[in-house]
Amino acid sequence: MRLLLTLSLLPLWVASGVAQTAVAAYGERVDLTADKLVRTDNVLRGQGRVRAKLGALTILADEGALRVDTGEFQLRGHVVVNLPAREDHSLFRCGDSSVVTDRAVIVHADELNLKSGLLHAAGNILIRIVDAEPREMSEIKGDEMSMSLKTADATVRGNVHTNEVQPIHPGMARSWVFPPEVILK
């Protein structure tokens, strides 16, 4: 009977270590889940399937750390950020061009840092606009991205590529093709 009681309480003990809610220094509530969560001083560290929910923002990663005193997030490994659709649009500056969208956006990166409303992603950035129309730019690739979450204004830097559709010749009316692929032999 005692073994049965101990085994029935085991899931409650294990589950208590995989999810935690914290209030960051700037007052934002943060829900953090992971396969393993450890808190030391003011740092909450998660390893394995880390999921952070910060308002309407959802972030997934392999590992991450939250400094509760400053509200700074540091995430690494297969980071995915779901940015919700905005009525006032999101702006992505890509060198000489810009992408403006009111749709939801998914950002993939190797690393991500989030502090005081500034999101900085680095390493193999892939930005996908959800439900983009066939003739719209729907994908941006780069090496790093910085974005103000308050204004949804982002700059993508380093080896930037887009799937921008362009006319075959500048003088031709609305004949659209994607840029040619480069094939190395």
CORZI-V605525 format. One record per backbone hydrogen bond with DSSP energy under -1.0 kcal/mol. CO is the residue of the C=O (numbers start at 0). NH is the residue of the N-H. E is the energy in kcal/mol with one decimal. If there is no record, write none. Layout:
co:CO nh:NH e:E
co:CO nh:NH e:E
//
This chain:
co:0 nh:4 e:-2.1
co:1 nh:5 e:-2.3
co:2 nh:6 e:-2.6
co:3 nh:7 e:-2.0
co:4 nh:8 e:-1.4
co:5 nh:9 e:-1.0
co:8 nh:12 e:-1.8
co:9 nh:13 e:-2.5
co:10 nh:14 e:-2.7
co:11 nh:15 e:-1.4
co:13 nh:16 e:-1.4
co:14 nh:17 e:-1.3
co:17 nh:33 e:-2.2
co:19 nh:31 e:-3.0
co:21 nh:29 e:-3.1
co:23 nh:26 e:-2.3
co:27 nh:23 e:-2.4
co:29 nh:21 e:-2.8
co:30 nh:52 e:-2.7
co:31 nh:19 e:-2.8
co:32 nh:50 e:-2.8
co:35 nh:46 e:-2.3
co:37 nh:44 e:-3.2
co:39 nh:42 e:-2.6
co:41 nh:67 e:-2.9
co:42 nh:39 e:-2.5
co:43 nh:65 e:-2.5
co:44 nh:37 e:-2.7
co:45 nh:63 e:-2.5
co:46 nh:35 e:-1.6
co:47 nh:34 e:-3.2
co:49 nh:60 e:-2.0
co:50 nh:32 e:-2.5
co:51 nh:58 e:-2.7
co:52 nh:30 e:-2.4
co:53 nh:56 e:-2.0
co:56 nh:53 e:-2.8
co:57 nh:81 e:-2.8
co:58 nh:51 e:-2.9
co:59 nh:79 e:-2.6
co:60 nh:49 e:-2.1
co:61 nh:47 e:-2.9
co:62 nh:75 e:-2.6
co:63 nh:45 e:-3.1
co:64 nh:73 e:-2.4
co:65 nh:43 e:-2.9
co:66 nh:70 e:-3.0
co:71 nh:66 e:-2.7
co:72 nh:113 e:-2.2
co:73 nh:64 e:-2.5
co:74 nh:111 e:-2.5
co:75 nh:61 e:-1.1
co:75 nh:62 e:-1.9
co:76 nh:61 e:-2.0
co:78 nh:108 e:-2.2
co:79 nh:59 e:-2.8
co:80 nh:106 e:-2.6
co:81 nh:57 e:-1.3
co:82 nh:104 e:-2.5
co:89 nh:100 e:-2.2
co:90 nh:153 e:-3.2
co:91 nh:98 e:-2.5
co:92 nh:155 e:-3.1
co:93 nh:96 e:-1.9
co:96 nh:93 e:-3.1
co:98 nh:91 e:-2.9
co:100 nh:89 e:-3.3
co:103 nh:129 e:-2.6
co:104 nh:82 e:-3.2
co:105 nh:127 e:-3.0
co:106 nh:80 e:-2.8
co:107 nh:125 e:-2.1
co:108 nh:78 e:-2.0
co:109 nh:76 e:-2.4
co:110 nh:121 e:-2.2
co:111 nh:74 e:-2.9
co:112 nh:119 e:-3.1
co:113 nh:72 e:-3.0
co:114 nh:117 e:-2.2
co:116 nh:148 e:-3.0
co:117 nh:114 e:-2.1
co:118 nh:146 e:-2.8
co:119 nh:112 e:-2.8
co:120 nh:144 e:-2.5
co:121 nh:109 e:-1.3
co:121 nh:110 e:-2.2
co:122 nh:109 e:-1.7
co:124 nh:141 e:-1.7
co:125 nh:107 e:-2.9
co:126 nh:139 e:-2.2
co:127 nh:105 e:-2.8
co:132 nh:135 e:-1.9
co:137 nh:128 e:-2.3
co:138 nh:162 e:-1.4
co:139 nh:126 e:-3.1
co:140 nh:160 e:-2.3
co:141 nh:124 e:-2.2
co:142 nh:122 e:-2.7
co:143 nh:156 e:-2.8
co:144 nh:120 e:-2.9
co:145 nh:154 e:-2.5
co:146 nh:118 e:-3.2
co:147 nh:151 e:-1.9
co:151 nh:90 e:-3.1
co:152 nh:147 e:-2.1
co:153 nh:92 e:-3.1
co:154 nh:145 e:-2.1
co:156 nh:142 e:-2.0
co:156 nh:143 e:-1.9
co:157 nh:142 e:-1.3
co:160 nh:140 e:-3.4
co:165 nh:176 e:-1.9
co:168 nh:171 e:-1.6
co:174 nh:167 e:-1.5
co:176 nh:165 e:-1.9
//
